[in-house]
Amino acid sequence: MTRIRFVLVAALVVVLAACSPSPPQPHPAGTEPVPVVTDAQIVGIMVSLQKTLEAADGKLDADAVAQRLEGPALDVRRADYTVAEHDMPLASMPIERDERWTVVSQTTTWPRVVLVVTKQPSDLVGTPRILALRQESPREPYKLWGSAGLGSAMSMPEMTAPHVGSPTLPLNSDKLDMKPGDVLARYTDVLENGDDSRYAGAFVGTDNDGMRRGIEATRKKILDKKGDAGEYSETFTADEEGPVVVLATVDGGALVIGELTTRVEAKGIDVSAAAPEDPMLGRVSALAGGQLGSAMTWTYTGVVVFKIPPAAEPGPVIIMAYSHTVTAAEKL
């Protein structure tokens, strides 16, 4: 793993807030394999999830919320509760389903994953989100694994209709222009090294990558303020388990969803002076016990949804949706 010497201070959740993206278009298939869940079951899953979340939120009960959240979604919500205990507002977790747009996996094994696209927020702040719901085994309930905000200018790929189910692809699939098992690690290299990364050309550039653009813009803001005495580092790490799911799209490509982690260290600088208006700083302070210091470390949990083109039509990997949230912090 490489390290670079500068600081990333990104927003609480880096999400483009503009026009609503086009949701995935259901596409009927010619065969009728059985999908992992029916629409009626999805309705029940979402209602149960909502009830559990509301009850847990009312008490800031991390144990209760763990009944229906896991992975990065659970890490984020537990951190939300800690922040709320320091007299900061509890971050919202919108999960109201847009019933027109659901992607159901087609598989006979576990774990199983269903993607749900949420409704456009009524206040038009932010964009719809992709929710990844996972069932670990036949007797386990579906849990919310992760959530990512759709890029504002994205045109979602067509997916097989939910009543049929979208095929899952292996991590080493040769049907795609990039193996799904490689996409997370290569993208973290791009985030760390920018255009100097040997994989930079395999992904869309910053003009079409809201996550990378937000990270680099905030990075520049901090570097402009750091002075000569400060020391900074950031390390990007892809989840060792790889993507949580790889779902085939109608055009022969695939949606790939995975987790990445960013660890930041800042020494010899008043972080609050570098970005005084950044709401992330209050979150870092709360997670670190109540105040900022001149030597800090904090961690972001990220969820990214990639669109990999088919091998027959090579092109850059697109970042369809993403989230980037501070989930831990401490003084050094």
Disulfide bonds with the S-S distance in Angstrom:
none
